[in-house]
């Protein structure tokens, strides 16, 4: 039901980037699932139920993904802005021009004749890409920090989720009912937050989402999954299970 609502949201927004993010999340769900066939069937049922409500002009809009480089298309404008952001980065490769400063310096990099032909002035115009904006505004120092942060976040949820899954498989449902329920919740949170981050990272290719609260909220919750495993009283059995598997790493923090 939740995924069906996401599909409807993508349709009513007519967002090509949103559609690509939706496809990425669907692929993530299928690849991460232990029951891939069942996931495919469920996805097919949801899509089949929604198909009759999709207007014909939505398909026409999505087909423009292949022609987005043509003049006048918003995709062509994005490519133009990305090229300027790349030039800004090349001139300030280490530290960039500072947060939120791309719109202040971009006009100095645009071609004057092209600007006159377009009737376009770039003062305050966003770059329409998290990644190109990051390179222009924070340089390699910011980009490397961002990549390292993402790696650590996915490691946190992946390792936490894997340990929870192993414990859930090995435990008797009647021996620790409360712990089993909490472990399943946290396991679902790990996988769900990963899927949310995948969707954000794809959609942010086409949006200046660097300072949106979405990423930082997801990052905080992904990091919190490890803390929950380390300190939740209901998951003491999971921590003991982890200590038995890795006796050289004693203590709850080490086990996680």
N, C-alpha and C positions, 0 to 999 in steps of 0.2 A: 504493500500500500504506500509506504514511504517512497519507494523508488518510482511508483506510478505518479505520485505528486510531483517528484522532481522532473519527470518527463513532461508533465503538463506545464510546469513552470518554464521549462526550456522552450516549449512550443509557443506559449503566449508571449514570451519575450522576443521571439524571432532573432535570438542571438546565435550567431554562428559559432562564436567562441564557447558559449554555454553548451551548445550541442556537442562540440568536440570534447568538452570536459565531461559531459554525460557519458559519451562513448568510452572515455578513458576510465571512468569509475566503473562502468559495466564490465569492462575487460578486467579491471582489478578484482572485482567481486568474483568473477568466474575463475580467474587464475588462483586466487587465494582460497577458494572454497574447496573443502574436502569432497564435496558432492557436486562436481562440475556439471554433470548431465542434468541433475535436478535444478541447479541454478539456471542453466540454459533454458530448461522447460519453463521455469517460473518466469524468467525474463520474457520469453516468447509469449506467454499467456498475458502478461501485463501489456506488452506492446500491441498484441492483437486486440485487447479490450479498448485501447486508446485510439487505434488507427482510424475508426469511423469518425472521430471528432477532430482529426487534423485537417485544417483547411488547405486547399490546393496551393494557395500562394505561399504557404510555409515551405512546401517542397521547392517552389521556385526560388525562394530566398536561400535555402540551403545549397541549391545547385550553384549559386554564385560563389561558393567557396573556391571552385576551380577557375573562376574568372576574376578573382579579387585583386589581381594586379592591373586590371584595366583602368584607364584614366576615369576619374569621377567616382570610383568605388571607394568605400571607407578603407578597404584593405590596401589599396594603392596609397592612400594617405598615411596609413600606418607604416608602410615600407619606407616612405619618404622621411617620416619622423625617426624611424629606427636608424636610417642612414646618417641623419644629423647627430643622433645620440652616439653613434659609433665614432664619428669625428670628434665629438666632445671627449669621449673616452680616450681616444688616441692622443689628444692634447693634454689630458690629465689622467694618465693611466694608473697612478698609485692611489691617490686619495679622492679623485673625482672633483666636482665643483661644489660639493656640499649638498646635504638633504634639501629637497624642494627647490633647488636652484636651476634645474634644467630649463624651466620655462623662462628664466631670466637671461640665460646665455644663448638659447637656441637661435634667436634672431640674428646673432652675429655669424652664424654658420650657414644660413640659407642663401641660395643663389638669388641675387637681386632681380635678375631678369625673370627667373622662374616665379619668384614671389609676386612680381608685378603681373605676370600672366595669370597666375592663380588668384590674385587678389587676396593673398594670404599673408598674414602677419603672425609670427610665431610667439610674440610676447605672451607668456603665461599659458601657452598651449601645452597640454600633457603629451608625453611620449607614447602613451597607449601600449606599454609593455613593462611589466615589473622588471624584467631582466635587463633590457636596454636602459631603463631609467636607473637601475642600480649601478650599472657600469659607468654611466655618465656622472651620476651624483656621488657615488662612493668608491669608484675605482676598483682595482683588484683587491685592496684590503677589505672592502665591504663585501665584495662578491665571494671571496674565499671564506670569510666569516659566515656568510649566509649558507654556503654549501656545507661547511663543517657542522653548522647548527642543524641542518636538515639530516645529515648523516647520523648525528647523535640522537636526534628525535626518533628516526625510524629504527635505529638500533635499540632504543629504549622500549618501544612498543613491540618490536619483533621478538626480542629476548624475553620480555615479560609475557607476551602472548604464548610463545613456545613453551615456556616453563609451566604456565597455567594449563595449557592443553595436555602436556604430558602428565601432570598431576591429576587432571580430570579423568584421563584414560585409566590411570592406575588405581584410583580411589574407589572405595565401595560407597555407593550412593546413600546407604543407611548409616554409615559410620560417622559422617560429618556433613549433615544436610545443610546447615547454615553456611559452612565453609564452601561447600560445593556450589551453592547458589551464588555466593559472592564471587567465587572464582569464575563462574560462567559470565557474570555481569562484567567483570573486569576484562575477561578475554574478549567479549563482544565490543567493549569500549576500545580496546587496542586495535582491533581490526576496523572498526567504524571510523576511528580518528585517522587511521592511515588512509582509508578511502576518501575521507573528507579532504585531507591534505593533497592527495593526488588530484582530485577535482579542482582544488584551488590553484595548484601549480600549473595545470593546463590552461584554465581560464585566465590566469594572470599573465599568460603570454601576450594577451591582447588588451590588458588593462593596466593602468598605473595604480596597482593595488599595494604598493610598497608600505603605505602607512595606514591601510585599512586595519581595523581591529580583528578581522577574521583570521589572518595568519597567526597573530600573536595569541589569540584565544586558543586556536588549535595547538600551537606550540606549547603553551602552558599546560593544557590538558594531556598532551602526549607525554610531556616530562612527568606529569603527576601520576601516570600509570605506574611508573617505577616506585615512586614514593608510596603509593597505595599498597603495592605488593610488599614493600619493606616494613610498613607500620600498621596496616589494618589488622586488628586483633582476630578478625574472622579468618584471616589467611595464615594463621600460625602454622597450620599443617603443611601449607605449601612451602613455607620457609624451611620447615624441618625436612621436607622432601628434597629441597634444593641443597641443604647442608649435607644430606646423606650422599647425594650425587657428587658433590664437590667438597669433601671433608677438609681440604686444604684451605678453603675459603670460608672461614668461620664467621658467625655473626650474621644478623639479618641483612645488613647493608651489603656485605660481601656476597651473600647468597643471591642477591638480586643483581 
